[in-house]
Amino acid sequence: MLVAAHEFGHSVLMYAGGLSLSWGHKGSTNPITQSVKYSTPGYPEKGPIDLMKYYDPTKRSADLFRRMVDSAAMDIDVKRLIWGAQIKWTK
């Protein structure tokens, strides 16, 4: 389920921001080599986990998996999906 959500997210990010946003995992990896950048932080201590970012795997919290499952799409990614759908709002 988490992998499917991540892979679907690539199509949204690719449409909204191109290769660097999608393959670069929102700036957390090198878009070409896919290697995690040294500057990539650990997982957030609280709140939702962005499934499209890579994190330093040595910095984990005990409730990491639950927070990943409980996380819906990040707000910015929902906005990208809506923008990409080119919905026309009517009154």
N, C-alpha and C positions, 0 to 999 in steps of 0.2 A: 504494500500500500504506500509506504513512504517513498520507495523507489519510483513507483508509477507517478506519484505526485511530483517528484523532482523532475522526472523526464518530461511530463506534460508541461511543467514550468519552463523548460527550455524552449518550447515552441512559442510560448507567450513572450518570453524575453527576447527571442530572436526576432519576432515580428516588431516588437516595440523598440528595441534598442540595438539590434544587430549582433554580430559575432562577439564583440568585446563584452557585452552585458551577459549574453547567454553562455558562451563557452568560457568566459572569464569568471563565471559564477559570482556575478555582481562585484567584481573586483577582488575576490579572494583567491583566485588562481591565475596563472599565466594562461591566456587564451590559446596559445599554440601548444605548449608542453603539458598543460593541465596540472602542473606542479603547484602545490599550495605555497603562497607567498610567505616569506618570513614574518611579514607584518600582520598576517592573519591572526586575529585574536582567538581566545578560547570561546567555548559556548557561553552565552549570556547566563548570568546567575539566576535571573528571574524572567518571567514572561515567555512569549512564544519563541520558537526556534524557526528561523528562516530556512526552509529546506533547500533554497537555491544557493545558499552560501556554503562554503567549506569553512571549517573551524580547525583550530589546533586540537588534534585528538587527545593530547595529553592533559588538557584542561576540561574535565567533565564534571557534571554535577550528578548527584544520586538519582534525581527524578528526570533525567534527560529524555529517556524514551517516552515517558508519559507526556511530557511537554511537547515532544514532536508530534505525537498522535493527536493531542488536544489542539494543536495549532491549526488554525484555518489558514488559507492563503493570506499572505501579508497584504495589508491595505493597498500599498502601492501596486502590487501585482494584480489585484482585482481591478484597480483603475486601468492598468495597462490592458487587461483582458477586455474590459468594456470599451475602451478606446479602439482596440483592434477589431472589435465586432462592428464598429461603425453604426451603432444604434442611433436611430433617428427618433428623438423624443417628440411626442405630440401632446397638445393640450387636451 
